[in-house]
Amino acid sequence: MLVFKVKELLEKHNMSRYKLRQYTSLSYERVNDYYFSRVKAIKTEELEELCEVFNCNTQDIVEYKKKKKK
């Protein structure tokens, strides 16, 4: 399972989702998908933009967590 850490990065950089939308070409809906970790498909261009805005690497944005066995 992939977990997106955009919420944490926004808090760390004292930035709102609105500001993130202004700094990128992402729609508000897409920013929310990253914020709430609801992204189903990843575009490399979007990851690139997020890396630029947050001055970080992809592993700072996306984390792999094993699914819990039932």
Phi and psi restraints in degrees (range 20) as a CNS / XPLOR table:
assign (resid 1 and name C) (resid 2 and name N)
       (resid 2 and name CA) (resid 2 and name C) 1.0 -94.3 20.0 2
assign (resid 2 and name N) (resid 2 and name CA)
       (resid 2 and name C) (resid 3 and name N) 1.0 133.5 20.0 2
assign (resid 2 and name C) (resid 3 and name N)
       (resid 3 and name CA) (resid 3 and name C) 1.0 -117.3 20.0 2
assign (resid 3 and name N) (resid 3 and name CA)
       (resid 3 and name C) (resid 4 and name N) 1.0 129.2 20.0 2
assign (resid 3 and name C) (resid 4 and name N)
       (resid 4 and name CA) (resid 4 and name C) 1.0 -97.2 20.0 2
assign (resid 4 and name N) (resid 4 and name CA)
       (resid 4 and name C) (resid 5 and name N) 1.0 133.3 20.0 2
assign (resid 4 and name C) (resid 5 and name N)
       (resid 5 and name CA) (resid 5 and name C) 1.0 -106.0 20.0 2
assign (resid 5 and name N) (resid 5 and name CA)
       (resid 5 and name C) (resid 6 and name N) 1.0 33.0 20.0 2
assign (resid 5 and name C) (resid 6 and name N)
       (resid 6 and name CA) (resid 6 and name C) 1.0 -66.7 20.0 2
assign (resid 6 and name N) (resid 6 and name CA)
       (resid 6 and name C) (resid 7 and name N) 1.0 -38.2 20.0 2
assign (resid 6 and name C) (resid 7 and name N)
       (resid 7 and name CA) (resid 7 and name C) 1.0 -58.0 20.0 2
assign (resid 7 and name N) (resid 7 and name CA)
       (resid 7 and name C) (resid 8 and name N) 1.0 -46.0 20.0 2
assign (resid 7 and name C) (resid 8 and name N)
       (resid 8 and name CA) (resid 8 and name C) 1.0 -65.5 20.0 2
assign (resid 8 and name N) (resid 8 and name CA)
       (resid 8 and name C) (resid 9 and name N) 1.0 -39.5 20.0 2
assign (resid 8 and name C) (resid 9 and name N)
       (resid 9 and name CA) (resid 9 and name C) 1.0 -66.5 20.0 2
assign (resid 9 and name N) (resid 9 and name CA)
       (resid 9 and name C) (resid 10 and name N) 1.0 -38.8 20.0 2
assign (resid 9 and name C) (resid 10 and name N)
       (resid 10 and name CA) (resid 10 and name C) 1.0 -62.8 20.0 2
assign (resid 10 and name N) (resid 10 and name CA)
       (resid 10 and name C) (resid 11 and name N) 1.0 -43.9 20.0 2
assign (resid 10 and name C) (resid 11 and name N)
       (resid 11 and name CA) (resid 11 and name C) 1.0 -64.0 20.0 2
assign (resid 11 and name N) (resid 11 and name CA)
       (resid 11 and name C) (resid 12 and name N) 1.0 -42.9 20.0 2
assign (resid 11 and name C) (resid 12 and name N)
       (resid 12 and name CA) (resid 12 and name C) 1.0 -61.2 20.0 2
assign (resid 12 and name N) (resid 12 and name CA)
       (resid 12 and name C) (resid 13 and name N) 1.0 -38.2 20.0 2
assign (resid 12 and name C) (resid 13 and name N)
       (resid 13 and name CA) (resid 13 and name C) 1.0 -95.1 20.0 2
assign (resid 13 and name N) (resid 13 and name CA)
       (resid 13 and name C) (resid 14 and name N) 1.0 7.7 20.0 2
assign (resid 13 and name C) (resid 14 and name N)
       (resid 14 and name CA) (resid 14 and name C) 1.0 50.6 20.0 2
assign (resid 14 and name N) (resid 14 and name CA)
       (resid 14 and name C) (resid 15 and name N) 1.0 51.4 20.0 2
assign (resid 14 and name C) (resid 15 and name N)
       (resid 15 and name CA) (resid 15 and name C) 1.0 -125.4 20.0 2
assign (resid 15 and name N) (resid 15 and name CA)
       (resid 15 and name C) (resid 16 and name N) 1.0 144.3 20.0 2
assign (resid 15 and name C) (resid 16 and name N)
       (resid 16 and name CA) (resid 16 and name C) 1.0 -91.7 20.0 2
assign (resid 16 and name N) (resid 16 and name CA)
       (resid 16 and name C) (resid 17 and name N) 1.0 165.5 20.0 2
assign (resid 16 and name C) (resid 17 and name N)
       (resid 17 and name CA) (resid 17 and name C) 1.0 -64.0 20.0 2
assign (resid 17 and name N) (resid 17 and name CA)
       (resid 17 and name C) (resid 18 and name N) 1.0 -34.7 20.0 2
assign (resid 17 and name C) (resid 18 and name N)
       (resid 18 and name CA) (resid 18 and name C) 1.0 -61.0 20.0 2
assign (resid 18 and name N) (resid 18 and name CA)
       (resid 18 and name C) (resid 19 and name N) 1.0 -45.8 20.0 2
assign (resid 18 and name C) (resid 19 and name N)
       (resid 19 and name CA) (resid 19 and name C) 1.0 -64.0 20.0 2
assign (resid 19 and name N) (resid 19 and name CA)
       (resid 19 and name C) (resid 20 and name N) 1.0 -40.8 20.0 2
assign (resid 19 and name C) (resid 20 and name N)
       (resid 20 and name CA) (resid 20 and name C) 1.0 -59.5 20.0 2
assign (resid 20 and name N) (resid 20 and name CA)
       (resid 20 and name C) (resid 21 and name N) 1.0 -42.1 20.0 2
assign (resid 20 and name C) (resid 21 and name N)
       (resid 21 and name CA) (resid 21 and name C) 1.0 -62.0 20.0 2
assign (resid 21 and name N) (resid 21 and name CA)
       (resid 21 and name C) (resid 22 and name N) 1.0 -38.6 20.0 2
assign (resid 21 and name C) (resid 22 and name N)
       (resid 22 and name CA) (resid 22 and name C) 1.0 -67.4 20.0 2
assign (resid 22 and name N) (resid 22 and name CA)
       (resid 22 and name C) (resid 23 and name N) 1.0 -35.4 20.0 2
assign (resid 22 and name C) (resid 23 and name N)
       (resid 23 and name CA) (resid 23 and name C) 1.0 -81.8 20.0 2
assign (resid 23 and name N) (resid 23 and name CA)
       (resid 23 and name C) (resid 24 and name N) 1.0 -11.9 20.0 2
assign (resid 23 and name C) (resid 24 and name N)
       (resid 24 and name CA) (resid 24 and name C) 1.0 -127.1 20.0 2
assign (resid 24 and name N) (resid 24 and name CA)
       (resid 24 and name C) (resid 25 and name N) 1.0 178.4 20.0 2
assign (resid 24 and name C) (resid 25 and name N)
       (resid 25 and name CA) (resid 25 and name C) 1.0 -96.2 20.0 2
assign (resid 25 and name N) (resid 25 and name CA)
       (resid 25 and name C) (resid 26 and name N) 1.0 11.5 20.0 2
assign (resid 25 and name C) (resid 26 and name N)
       (resid 26 and name CA) (resid 26 and name C) 1.0 -75.2 20.0 2
assign (resid 26 and name N) (resid 26 and name CA)
       (resid 26 and name C) (resid 27 and name N) 1.0 143.6 20.0 2
assign (resid 26 and name C) (resid 27 and name N)
       (resid 27 and name CA) (resid 27 and name C) 1.0 -76.8 20.0 2
assign (resid 27 and name N) (resid 27 and name CA)
       (resid 27 and name C) (resid 28 and name N) 1.0 165.6 20.0 2
assign (resid 27 and name C) (resid 28 and name N)
       (resid 28 and name CA) (resid 28 and name C) 1.0 -62.2 20.0 2
assign (resid 28 and name N) (resid 28 and name CA)
       (resid 28 and name C) (resid 29 and name N) 1.0 -39.3 20.0 2
assign (resid 28 and name C) (resid 29 and name N)
       (resid 29 and name CA) (resid 29 and name C) 1.0 -61.6 20.0 2
assign (resid 29 and name N) (resid 29 and name CA)
       (resid 29 and name C) (resid 30 and name N) 1.0 -42.0 20.0 2
assign (resid 29 and name C) (resid 30 and name N)
       (resid 30 and name CA) (resid 30 and name C) 1.0 -68.1 20.0 2
assign (resid 30 and name N) (resid 30 and name CA)
       (resid 30 and name C) (resid 31 and name N) 1.0 -40.6 20.0 2
assign (resid 30 and name C) (resid 31 and name N)
       (resid 31 and name CA) (resid 31 and name C) 1.0 -59.3 20.0 2
assign (resid 31 and name N) (resid 31 and name CA)
       (resid 31 and name C) (resid 32 and name N) 1.0 -43.4 20.0 2
assign (resid 31 and name C) (resid 32 and name N)
       (resid 32 and name CA) (resid 32 and name C) 1.0 -63.7 20.0 2
assign (resid 32 and name N) (resid 32 and name CA)
       (resid 32 and name C) (resid 33 and name N) 1.0 -37.8 20.0 2
assign (resid 32 and name C) (resid 33 and name N)
       (resid 33 and name CA) (resid 33 and name C) 1.0 -60.4 20.0 2
assign (resid 33 and name N) (resid 33 and name CA)
       (resid 33 and name C) (resid 34 and name N) 1.0 -43.3 20.0 2
assign (resid 33 and name C) (resid 34 and name N)
       (resid 34 and name CA) (resid 34 and name C) 1.0 -68.0 20.0 2
assign (resid 34 and name N) (resid 34 and name CA)
       (resid 34 and name C) (resid 35 and name N) 1.0 -41.9 20.0 2
assign (resid 34 and name C) (resid 35 and name N)
       (resid 35 and name CA) (resid 35 and name C) 1.0 -60.1 20.0 2
assign (resid 35 and name N) (resid 35 and name CA)
       (resid 35 and name C) (resid 36 and name N) 1.0 -44.1 20.0 2
assign (resid 35 and name C) (resid 36 and name N)
       (resid 36 and name CA) (resid 36 and name C) 1.0 -95.8 20.0 2
assign (resid 36 and name N) (resid 36 and name CA)
       (resid 36 and name C) (resid 37 and name N) 1.0 9.6 20.0 2
assign (resid 36 and name C) (resid 37 and name N)
       (resid 37 and name CA) (resid 37 and name C) 1.0 57.2 20.0 2
assign (resid 37 and name N) (resid 37 and name CA)
       (resid 37 and name C) (resid 38 and name N) 1.0 44.5 20.0 2
assign (resid 37 and name C) (resid 38 and name N)
       (resid 38 and name CA) (resid 38 and name C) 1.0 -107.2 20.0 2
assign (resid 38 and name N) (resid 38 and name CA)
       (resid 38 and name C) (resid 39 and name N) 1.0 12.7 20.0 2
assign (resid 38 and name C) (resid 39 and name N)
       (resid 39 and name CA) (resid 39 and name C) 1.0 -68.2 20.0 2
assign (resid 39 and name N) (resid 39 and name CA)
       (resid 39 and name C) (resid 40 and name N) 1.0 129.3 20.0 2
assign (resid 39 and name C) (resid 40 and name N)
       (resid 40 and name CA) (resid 40 and name C) 1.0 -100.5 20.0 2
assign (resid 40 and name N) (resid 40 and name CA)
       (resid 40 and name C) (resid 41 and name N) 1.0 -28.7 20.0 2
assign (resid 40 and name C) (resid 41 and name N)
       (resid 41 and name CA) (resid 41 and name C) 1.0 -137.5 20.0 2
assign (resid 41 and name N) (resid 41 and name CA)
       (resid 41 and name C) (resid 42 and name N) 1.0 143.3 20.0 2
assign (resid 41 and name C) (resid 42 and name N)
       (resid 42 and name CA) (resid 42 and name C) 1.0 -113.0 20.0 2
assign (resid 42 and name N) (resid 42 and name CA)
       (resid 42 and name C) (resid 43 and name N) 1.0 131.4 20.0 2
assign (resid 42 and name C) (resid 43 and name N)
       (resid 43 and name CA) (resid 43 and name C) 1.0 -100.5 20.0 2
assign (resid 43 and name N) (resid 43 and name CA)
       (resid 43 and name C) (resid 44 and name N) 1.0 133.0 20.0 2
assign (resid 43 and name C) (resid 44 and name N)
       (resid 44 and name CA) (resid 44 and name C) 1.0 -62.1 20.0 2
assign (resid 44 and name N) (resid 44 and name CA)
       (resid 44 and name C) (resid 45 and name N) 1.0 -32.0 20.0 2
assign (resid 44 and name C) (resid 45 and name N)
       (resid 45 and name CA) (resid 45 and name C) 1.0 -63.4 20.0 2
assign (resid 45 and name N) (resid 45 and name CA)
       (resid 45 and name C) (resid 46 and name N) 1.0 -38.7 20.0 2
assign (resid 45 and name C) (resid 46 and name N)
       (resid 46 and name CA) (resid 46 and name C) 1.0 -66.8 20.0 2
assign (resid 46 and name N) (resid 46 and name CA)
       (resid 46 and name C) (resid 47 and name N) 1.0 -42.7 20.0 2
assign (resid 46 and name C) (resid 47 and name N)
       (resid 47 and name CA) (resid 47 and name C) 1.0 -61.6 20.0 2
assign (resid 47 and name N) (resid 47 and name CA)
       (resid 47 and name C) (resid 48 and name N) 1.0 -40.7 20.0 2
assign (resid 47 and name C) (resid 48 and name N)
       (resid 48 and name CA) (resid 48 and name C) 1.0 -60.3 20.0 2
assign (resid 48 and name N) (resid 48 and name CA)
       (resid 48 and name C) (resid 49 and name N) 1.0 -45.6 20.0 2
assign (resid 48 and name C) (resid 49 and name N)
       (resid 49 and name CA) (resid 49 and name C) 1.0 -61.9 20.0 2
assign (resid 49 and name N) (resid 49 and name CA)
       (resid 49 and name C) (resid 50 and name N) 1.0 -44.0 20.0 2
assign (resid 49 and name C) (resid 50 and name N)
       (resid 50 and name CA) (resid 50 and name C) 1.0 -63.9 20.0 2
assign (resid 50 and name N) (resid 50 and name CA)
       (resid 50 and name C) (resid 51 and name N) 1.0 -40.6 20.0 2
assign (resid 50 and name C) (resid 51 and name N)
       (resid 51 and name CA) (resid 51 and name C) 1.0 -61.8 20.0 2
assign (resid 51 and name N) (resid 51 and name CA)
       (resid 51 and name C) (resid 52 and name N) 1.0 -40.0 20.0 2
assign (resid 51 and name C) (resid 52 and name N)
       (resid 52 and name CA) (resid 52 and name C) 1.0 -66.3 20.0 2
assign (resid 52 and name N) (resid 52 and name CA)
       (resid 52 and name C) (resid 53 and name N) 1.0 -46.6 20.0 2
assign (resid 52 and name C) (resid 53 and name N)
       (resid 53 and name CA) (resid 53 and name C) 1.0 -62.9 20.0 2
assign (resid 53 and name N) (resid 53 and name CA)
       (resid 53 and name C) (resid 54 and name N) 1.0 -44.9 20.0 2
assign (resid 53 and name C) (resid 54 and name N)
       (resid 54 and name CA) (resid 54 and name C) 1.0 -90.7 20.0 2
assign (resid 54 and name N) (resid 54 and name CA)
       (resid 54 and name C) (resid 55 and name N) 1.0 -2.9 20.0 2
assign (resid 54 and name C) (resid 55 and name N)
       (resid 55 and name CA) (resid 55 and name C) 1.0 51.4 20.0 2
assign (resid 55 and name N) (resid 55 and name CA)
       (resid 55 and name C) (resid 56 and name N) 1.0 56.9 20.0 2
assign (resid 55 and name C) (resid 56 and name N)
       (resid 56 and name CA) (resid 56 and name C) 1.0 -143.5 20.0 2
assign (resid 56 and name N) (resid 56 and name CA)
       (resid 56 and name C) (resid 57 and name N) 1.0 -176.0 20.0 2
assign (resid 56 and name C) (resid 57 and name N)
       (resid 57 and name CA) (resid 57 and name C) 1.0 -103.5 20.0 2
assign (resid 57 and name N) (resid 57 and name CA)
       (resid 57 and name C) (resid 58 and name N) 1.0 166.5 20.0 2
assign (resid 57 and name C) (resid 58 and name N)
       (resid 58 and name CA) (resid 58 and name C) 1.0 -60.0 20.0 2
assign (resid 58 and name N) (resid 58 and name CA)
       (resid 58 and name C) (resid 59 and name N) 1.0 -35.2 20.0 2
assign (resid 58 and name C) (resid 59 and name N)
       (resid 59 and name CA) (resid 59 and name C) 1.0 -68.5 20.0 2
assign (resid 59 and name N) (resid 59 and name CA)
       (resid 59 and name C) (resid 60 and name N) 1.0 -14.6 20.0 2
assign (resid 59 and name C) (resid 60 and name N)
       (resid 60 and name CA) (resid 60 and name C) 1.0 -80.0 20.0 2
assign (resid 60 and name N) (resid 60 and name CA)
       (resid 60 and name C) (resid 61 and name N) 1.0 -17.2 20.0 2
assign (resid 60 and name C) (resid 61 and name N)
       (resid 61 and name CA) (resid 61 and name C) 1.0 -101.2 20.0 2
assign (resid 61 and name N) (resid 61 and name CA)
       (resid 61 and name C) (resid 62 and name N) 1.0 -39.6 20.0 2
assign (resid 61 and name C) (resid 62 and name N)
       (resid 62 and name CA) (resid 62 and name C) 1.0 -120.2 20.0 2
assign (resid 62 and name N) (resid 62 and name CA)
       (resid 62 and name C) (resid 63 and name N) 1.0 136.0 20.0 2
assign (resid 62 and name C) (resid 63 and name N)
       (resid 63 and name CA) (resid 63 and name C) 1.0 -130.7 20.0 2
assign (resid 63 and name N) (resid 63 and name CA)
       (resid 63 and name C) (resid 64 and name N) 1.0 138.6 20.0 2
assign (resid 63 and name C) (resid 64 and name N)
       (resid 64 and name CA) (resid 64 and name C) 1.0 -94.8 20.0 2
assign (resid 64 and name N) (resid 64 and name CA)
       (resid 64 and name C) (resid 65 and name N) 1.0 127.7 20.0 2
assign (resid 64 and name C) (resid 65 and name N)
       (resid 65 and name CA) (resid 65 and name C) 1.0 -126.6 20.0 2
assign (resid 65 and name N) (resid 65 and name CA)
       (resid 65 and name C) (resid 66 and name N) 1.0 135.8 20.0 2
assign (resid 65 and name C) (resid 66 and name N)
       (resid 66 and name CA) (resid 66 and name C) 1.0 -68.4 20.0 2
assign (resid 66 and name N) (resid 66 and name CA)
       (resid 66 and name C) (resid 67 and name N) 1.0 142.3 20.0 2
assign (resid 66 and name C) (resid 67 and name N)
       (resid 67 and name CA) (resid 67 and name C) 1.0 -70.5 20.0 2
assign (resid 67 and name N) (resid 67 and name CA)
       (resid 67 and name C) (resid 68 and name N) 1.0 142.6 20.0 2
assign (resid 67 and name C) (resid 68 and name N)
       (resid 68 and name CA) (resid 68 and name C) 1.0 -74.3 20.0 2
assign (resid 68 and name N) (resid 68 and name CA)
       (resid 68 and name C) (resid 69 and name N) 1.0 134.5 20.0 2
assign (resid 68 and name C) (resid 69 and name N)
       (resid 69 and name CA) (resid 69 and name C) 1.0 -77.5 20.0 2
assign (resid 69 and name N) (resid 69 and name CA)
       (resid 69 and name C) (resid 70 and name N) 1.0 141.1 20.0 2
